[in-house]
Amino acid sequence: MLINAIKRAIIKLRDCDGCKQRRNYLRELYERIANVKKRDEYYEDDGVSLGLVEVKRLTEKACLVHFVNTNDPDLWIPLSQIHEDSEVAGESGARGILFVTAWFAEKEGLGE
């Protein structure tokens, strides 16, 4: 995506009339690139460990997990918020360390 934006910028700069128009376009391009970087940094996360869990129930969109060795209540976790590092991938009866996205953990007040 970023490479395509740069290619379009080179073509547009080549076709620009005058230095002022080029400067304005470069400023606009810089802001767009900065926004892409911010978005990518926001979505890149290491995940948050919620500890050892067992999947009790599974639906198309979420799984109900039981926190092993704690008195914490069971919790529904959207499958879209299970981090790729998780040992539990939404399989009924699975046991392992559950990692969720940092965004979800922060929103729900979960994690370390």
C-alpha positions as CSV (number, residue, x, y, z in Angstrom):
1,M,0.0,0.0,0.0
2,L,2.7,2.4,0.9
3,I,4.8,1.5,-2.2
4,N,1.8,2.2,-4.4
5,A,1.3,5.6,-2.7
6,I,5.0,6.4,-3.4
7,K,4.7,5.4,-7.0
8,R,1.6,7.6,-7.5
9,A,3.5,10.4,-5.8
10,I,6.4,10.2,-8.2
11,I,4.1,10.3,-11.2
12,K,2.1,13.2,-9.8
13,L,5.3,15.2,-8.9
14,R,6.6,14.7,-12.4
15,D,3.3,16.2,-13.7
16,C,3.1,19.1,-11.2
17,D,3.4,22.7,-12.4
18,G,5.8,24.8,-10.3
19,C,7.6,24.4,-7.0
20,K,4.7,25.5,-4.7
21,Q,2.4,22.8,-6.0
22,R,5.2,20.3,-5.5
23,R,5.8,21.4,-2.0
24,N,2.1,21.2,-1.2
25,Y,1.8,17.7,-2.6
26,L,4.9,16.6,-0.8
27,R,3.5,17.9,2.5
28,E,0.2,16.0,1.8
29,L,2.1,12.8,1.0
30,Y,4.2,13.1,4.1
31,E,1.0,13.4,6.2
32,R,-0.5,10.4,4.5
33,I,2.6,8.3,5.1
34,A,2.7,9.4,8.8
35,N,-1.0,8.3,9.1
36,V,-0.2,4.9,7.6
37,K,2.7,4.4,10.0
38,K,0.5,5.4,13.0
39,R,-2.2,3.0,11.9
40,D,0.3,0.2,11.5
41,E,1.8,0.8,14.9
42,Y,-1.6,0.8,16.5
43,Y,-2.5,-2.5,15.0
44,E,0.9,-4.1,15.6
45,D,0.8,-5.4,19.2
46,D,2.5,-8.2,21.1
47,G,-0.7,-9.4,22.6
48,V,-1.6,-9.7,26.3
49,S,-1.5,-12.9,28.1
50,L,-4.6,-13.8,30.1
51,G,-3.1,-17.0,31.5
52,L,-4.1,-20.6,31.3
53,V,-7.6,-21.1,30.0
54,E,-9.9,-23.9,28.8
55,V,-12.4,-23.2,26.1
56,K,-15.9,-24.2,27.4
57,R,-18.1,-23.2,24.4
58,L,-17.5,-22.1,20.9
59,T,-19.7,-20.1,18.5
60,E,-19.0,-18.8,15.0
61,K,-17.8,-15.5,16.4
62,A,-16.6,-16.1,20.0
63,C,-15.5,-18.6,22.6
64,L,-16.3,-18.9,26.3
65,V,-13.1,-19.4,28.3
66,H,-12.7,-20.7,31.8
67,F,-9.7,-19.4,33.6
68,V,-7.9,-22.4,35.1
69,N,-6.6,-22.2,38.7
70,T,-8.4,-18.9,39.4
71,N,-11.8,-17.8,40.6
72,D,-12.2,-15.4,37.8
73,P,-15.6,-15.6,36.0
74,D,-15.8,-17.3,32.6
75,L,-15.4,-14.8,29.8
76,W,-16.6,-14.6,26.2
77,I,-13.7,-13.6,23.9
78,P,-14.4,-12.6,20.2
79,L,-12.4,-14.9,17.9
80,S,-11.2,-11.8,16.1
81,Q,-9.5,-10.6,19.3
82,I,-7.5,-13.8,19.9
83,H,-3.9,-12.9,19.2
84,E,-1.8,-15.1,16.8
85,D,0.6,-16.0,19.7
86,S,-2.3,-17.7,21.6
87,E,-2.1,-21.4,22.3
88,V,-5.9,-21.5,22.3
89,A,-7.2,-20.9,18.8
90,G,-10.9,-21.3,19.5
91,E,-11.2,-25.0,19.6
92,S,-13.8,-26.4,22.0
93,G,-12.1,-28.2,25.0
94,A,-8.7,-26.7,24.1
95,R,-6.4,-25.7,27.0
96,G,-3.5,-23.3,26.9
97,I,-2.2,-19.8,27.4
98,L,-4.6,-17.3,25.9
99,F,-3.3,-14.1,24.3
100,V,-5.6,-11.4,23.2
101,T,-5.0,-8.2,21.3
102,A,-3.8,-5.3,23.4
103,W,-6.7,-3.2,22.3
104,F,-9.2,-5.8,23.6
105,A,-7.4,-6.3,26.9
106,E,-7.3,-2.5,27.5
107,K,-11.0,-2.1,26.5
108,E,-12.1,-4.9,28.9
109,G,-9.6,-4.1,31.7
110,L,-7.9,-7.4,31.4
111,G,-4.3,-8.7,31.5
112,E,-1.1,-8.2,33.3
